[in-house]
Amino acid sequence: MTRPVMETTPSLARDLAALGRVTEGVSYESVLRGVTEAVARGVPGCAAGTAELWQEGSALLAASHSELIALTDRERDLREGPSREALATGRPVLIADVMRDPRWPCYAATAVRHGVRSVLALPIEVDRAVVVIGLYAVRPGAFAGGGPLMTMLADQVTVVLSNIWEYDDVVTGAAQMQEALAGRSIIDQAKGIIMSASGCSAEAAFDELRRVSQHRQVKVADLARLLVTEHQNKHRGGRAE
């Protein structure tokens, strides 16, 4: 008798929840690979797993076993198979036995060569992407439906990816803020140089920077950085003499 997939929910949920603790160095690749390893460990009968992250027509693939990369690449080349069907329809796709399923004979032949007999493909829609989780077994009839498993995976994977996106947004925002602060500092230095040389106000110095930047078609911050560098080099040369 086939063991229900939902028996694994508690342990699998814990493994996936651990992936949601995003820290520096975590990447989409490492998270997807973690998902594949978690389903391979946590789902009865599942020998291996894949995870495809689809964004704007491009896919990022991770697999718990290298053989599945070749099988997934073959499926993409054929443009047919369980994962492609799941991606296109947004519904789970089950192959109880690849040797008896008539839908994709070319895919089935490749799957058998890699020792795969049953497949369950689960599509998960996330805010910015679609993730297709593939479960693979070495015996037929390994998977009994996908409803409870898909619900749990959808919840956990959504949390994981949302955390990564939020982390990326925070890191990007911090970098942009740091860049803005650095740009403002260099502009203030350049304004001081202009004010010292011409005796003008800070506002007039900034207007001059902006006028020259527009004429040269460069950013104000880049022009300011050039002016400050030239000023520093001039004074260093003067002291050397």
C-alpha atoms as one frame of an Amber mdcrd trajectory, in Angstrom:
protein
   0.000   0.000   0.000   1.310   3.466  -0.926   2.164   5.610   2.076   0.343
   8.965   2.116   2.520  11.884   1.166   1.085  13.999   3.975   2.800  11.822
   6.609   6.007  13.730   5.967   4.577  17.205   6.447   5.977  17.958   9.955
   9.611  16.954   9.281   9.597  18.373   5.771   8.103  21.643   7.018  10.884
  21.963   9.585  13.569  21.426   6.949  11.986  23.995   4.637  11.404  26.482
   7.460  15.141  26.377   8.189  15.762  27.563   4.619  13.668  30.655   5.339
  16.274  32.050   7.733  18.022  34.176   5.141  21.519  35.378   5.973  24.417
  36.880   4.060  25.706  34.480   1.426  22.366  32.751   0.859  21.496  32.527
  -2.834  18.566  31.336  -4.922  20.688  28.381  -5.972  21.403  27.313  -2.397
  17.742  27.654  -1.395  16.483  25.670  -4.387  19.058  22.976  -3.746  17.950
  22.881  -0.121  14.344  22.374  -1.240  15.313  19.450  -3.456  17.314  17.803
  -0.689  14.471  18.324   1.789  11.856  16.615  -0.410  14.255  13.780  -1.237
  14.752  13.175   2.491  11.244  13.885   3.690   8.794  12.347   1.209   8.306
   8.544   1.423   9.361   6.836  -1.775  11.020   9.977  -3.162  14.576   9.250
  -4.236  15.455  12.682  -5.613  14.063  16.128  -6.337  14.385  19.129  -8.618
  13.348  22.761  -8.293  12.984  25.180 -11.217  12.551  28.879 -10.521  10.938
  30.559 -13.536  11.146  34.352 -13.815  10.401  36.315 -16.972  10.875  33.278
 -19.203  14.200  32.221 -17.689  14.717  29.281 -15.363  17.135  28.530 -12.569
  17.473  24.798 -11.901  18.654  22.887  -8.849  18.663  19.125  -8.313  19.446
  16.827  -5.441  21.175  14.428  -7.881  23.158  15.345 -10.990  21.350  12.777
 -13.156  18.155  14.798 -12.851  19.798  17.836 -14.428  20.233  15.832 -17.630
  16.628  14.617 -17.446  15.288  18.143 -16.900  17.441  19.532 -19.707  16.072
  16.804 -21.986  12.533  17.784 -20.997  13.240  21.404 -21.911  14.671  20.344
 -25.274  11.586  18.235 -25.962   9.309  21.024 -24.709   7.111  18.383 -23.149
   6.989  16.384 -19.973   5.553  16.617 -16.452   7.390  19.751 -15.348   6.580
  21.590 -18.582   2.945  20.547 -18.246   2.819  21.702 -14.618   4.361  25.048
 -15.575   1.912  25.560 -18.432  -1.255  24.533 -16.592  -0.487  25.539 -13.021
  -1.710  22.125 -11.861   0.124  19.138 -10.353   1.149  16.451 -12.840   1.519
  12.834 -11.734   3.135  10.012 -13.689   2.399   6.854 -11.766   4.594   4.762
 -14.060   6.660   6.297 -16.864   6.703   2.926 -18.661   2.913   2.853 -18.874
   2.047   6.524 -19.286   1.396   7.322 -22.972   1.653  11.116 -22.806   5.367
  11.763 -23.341   7.154   8.700 -24.764  10.428  10.492 -25.536  10.598  11.905
 -22.015   9.681   8.502 -20.574  12.537   6.802 -22.427  15.037   9.263 -20.952
  13.532   8.937 -17.484  13.840   5.147 -17.560  17.482   5.400 -18.639  18.089
   7.464 -15.493  16.286   4.958 -13.301  13.118   7.024 -12.812   9.796   5.196
 -12.735   7.344   7.698 -11.219   7.232  11.497 -11.151   5.212  14.167  -9.387
   5.571  17.786 -10.601   4.132  20.504  -8.364   3.864  24.116  -9.635   3.939
  26.870  -7.022   3.023  30.428  -7.957   4.893  33.042  -5.969   4.524  36.802
  -6.305   7.381  37.284  -8.754   7.868  33.795 -10.155   6.748  30.194 -10.537
   8.601  27.341  -8.875   8.134  23.811 -10.198   9.105  21.160  -7.659   9.805
  17.726  -9.148   9.731  14.518  -7.095  11.218  11.346  -8.580  11.015   7.711
  -7.479  12.738   4.541  -8.605   9.571   2.459  -8.373   6.112   2.969  -9.901
   3.204   4.230  -7.844   5.419   5.992  -5.312   3.282   9.111  -5.002  -0.364
   9.250  -3.953  -1.624  12.591  -5.211  -0.084  15.922  -4.326  -2.711  18.033
  -2.573  -1.436  18.144   1.040   2.201  18.172  -0.055   1.618  20.946  -2.578
  -0.160  23.094   0.005   2.666  22.708   2.498   5.380  23.288  -0.121   3.567
  26.354  -1.453   3.397  27.906   2.008   7.032  27.209   2.869   8.572  28.025
  -0.517   6.607  31.284  -0.685   8.009  32.295   2.701  11.556  31.343   1.688
  11.518  33.261  -1.603   9.756  36.261  -0.070  12.455  36.420   2.597  15.186
  36.336  -0.051  13.510  39.067  -2.090  13.037  41.234   1.001  16.653  40.664
   1.994  17.821  41.607  -1.509  15.660  44.742  -1.408  17.103  45.751   1.957
  20.690  45.119   0.836  20.111  46.978  -2.439  18.440  49.852  -0.627  21.280
  50.107   1.870  23.856  50.089  -0.922  21.963  52.786  -2.798  21.688  54.882
   0.347  25.404  54.467   1.029  26.151  55.483  -2.542  23.884  58.512  -2.220
  25.571  59.597   1.013  29.007  59.184  -0.547  27.875  61.188  -3.579  26.535
  63.992  -1.393  29.799  64.113   0.550  31.923  64.426  -2.585  29.583  67.086
  -3.993  29.933  69.108  -0.778  33.716  68.888  -1.098  33.568  70.072  -4.701
  31.274  72.947  -3.737  33.803  73.979  -1.090  36.597  74.039  -3.684  34.528
  76.220  -6.039  33.458  78.533  -3.224  37.086  78.936  -2.081  38.290  79.678
  -5.606  35.538  82.093  -6.660  34.118  83.417  -3.406  30.588  82.434  -4.453
  27.798  80.998  -2.328  27.114  77.290  -1.834  24.040  77.570  -4.018  25.999
  79.244  -6.823  28.735  76.609  -6.523  26.198  73.817  -6.953  24.620  75.628
  -9.918  28.056  75.758 -11.535  28.605  72.060 -10.941  25.243  71.281 -12.463
  25.864  73.538 -15.469  29.223  71.916 -16.245  27.839  68.407 -15.713  25.068
  69.063 -18.220  27.543  70.491 -20.703  29.863  67.493 -20.376  26.950  65.043
 -20.076  28.259  63.465 -16.880  26.661  63.007 -13.482  27.123  65.775 -10.943
  28.683  63.308  -8.474  31.160  62.066 -11.096  32.134  65.607 -12.001  32.521
  66.482  -8.319  34.724  63.418  -7.768  36.943  64.457 -10.693  37.239  68.009
  -9.368  38.140  66.837  -5.858  40.707  64.364  -7.210  42.340  67.013  -9.388
  42.390  69.439  -6.445  44.013  66.847  -4.170  46.584  65.884  -6.799  47.449
  69.551  -7.359  48.029  70.167  -3.683  50.063  66.999  -3.256  52.217  68.074
  -6.177  52.632  71.519  -4.651  53.827  70.076  -1.346  56.262  67.765  -3.146
  57.925  70.760  -4.764
